[in-house]
Amino acid sequence: MAKKQKFPHLLGSKWTAQHKVEGWRHFEVVNRKNEGRWVFAEIVSSCDPTVRLWINATQLKNRTLWQAGWQPLSSFKGEPSES
């Protein structure tokens, strides 16, 4: 039986950071890399494609760090919105 792939729908998925990352909140996964038992995701800011970083894909499951999809900035109270 074939081994089940971790994070099968990772590529192309969209995420909202709970706190700004490099000044931005909305990101899309553009690449993935398997390193042994770890899966890494390359995410790119939707507003500034020069902001790219690799993160451990398990971090995306942490709801204190990330929310699936692009959430409206109005849902983040107490912080000024980006223009």
Long-range contacts (C-beta under 8 A, 24 or more apart in sequence): 6-34, 6-39, 6-57, 7-32, 7-39, 7-41, 7-57, 10-39, 10-41, 10-57, 13-60, 13-68, 14-46, 14-68, 14-69, 14-70, 15-43, 15-60, 15-66, 15-67, 15-68, 15-69, 15-70, 16-66, 16-67, 16-68, 16-69, 16-70, 16-71, 17-65, 17-66, 18-63, 18-64, 18-65, 18-66, 18-67, 18-76, 19-65, 20-79, 21-45, 21-51, 21-53, 22-51, 22-53, 23-48, 23-51, 23-82, 24-48, 24-51, 24-82, 25-71, 25-73, 25-76, 25-82, 26-70, 32-57, 46-70, 47-82
